[in-house]
């Protein structure tokens, strides 16, 4: 296994490894660098051919619908002048495929990534510098800010938003009415979520208050972090090397989830839910609340037991936040067709493309200035998701996946002990293990 392979799969950090990664991505020749050591745009903008160009592109299977629609429309519009050949990779295999290609200098021209992996890709030099190209866009400031932040390292931006997702609080209006709650007044604090969940759980007959994916680290980060952020807390330091999950805000947030587990308002199956069936109880109309992403709105069917309400994930005393997930996409540092690749990326960000291909199909636009559009106006729940993006966050760490998403990572153990075990008093010791993982080399 090569060094690049190990870094992508296990998060190895180090200057020597970064240098080897850059060499691997440039055919063994050291890539030209700016004074600060970052790759310059000139690294990849050479030898643009006059003849038709065929670009290769990889995306994860979870974004296939959006990627396929974009590529089909682009190829049709450009009529052979620039053609994009898309490969959709099963998301479970994506990091391994990318790491193998990076080691063998076989990366595609256009390389998408889970946004949480953006810092790792950037530090490894897998993408070329897009800072100046992005700054030249009239709407640069409207590109999803959390995605741009995740794709920026040491002041250099390497990717643009490709697909957005956001987390929110889903609630069942049918169960709200049965429990004597106002279905048009969802909770605005986490304590109110707990109170309403207890009222719904009291209905009995197999009805539960909250269904939580309690054995899925990535799902828990996606849905629990927003309450900590809304309470004014953080989950890591700015450069993603120290965990801050032992803060008073995190302790109080996880303490409320611990309370819901202990008082029986959380559905028992939550404890072992690994994410594979996290929509099922809510879709069946047996859960009052679920914490889910925007995609669930288009995939969960309403029925006589379920009318879907959506609200922001609240903080402790009000306020709200969201985890802005999805994918970013950049131009591989080894691409010989950087200008043609940028033509495609810029086209995907165009207002009419975002509205015709994304908004019209119910997908979230990647520009905040397009949040309020004619398609979203038809469903206030879609409009809510679009507007959450502007103030949402994406955690930044080169070792996010290994620390937070990996089932063997320390974050999942931290949450499970705080919610299902001894409670939030366990956080200081667990937080130390999360920090050690973030700093692992």
Secondary structure, 3 states (H helix, E strand, C coil): CCHHHHHHHHCCCCHHHHHHHHHHHCCCCCCCECCCCCECHHHCCCCCCCCCEEEEEEEEHHHHHHHHHHHHHHHHHHCCCEEEEEEEECHHHHHHHHHHHHHCCCCCCEEEEEHHHHHHHHHHCCECCCHHHHHCCCCHHHECHHHHHHCEECCEECCEEEEEEEEEEEEEHHHHHHCCCCCCCCCCCHHHHHHHHHHHHCCCCCCEEEECCCCCHHHHHHHHHHHHHHCCCCCECCCCCCECCCCHHHHHHHHHHHHHHHCCCECHHHHHCCCCCCCHHHHCCCEEEEEEECHHHHHCCCECCECEEEECEECCCCCEECEEEEEEEEEECCCCCHHHHHHHHHHHCCHHHHHHHHHHHCCCCCEHHHCCCCCHHHCHHHHHHHHHHHHCECCCCCCHHHHHHCCCCHHHHHHHHHHHCCCHHHHHHHHHHHHHHHCCC
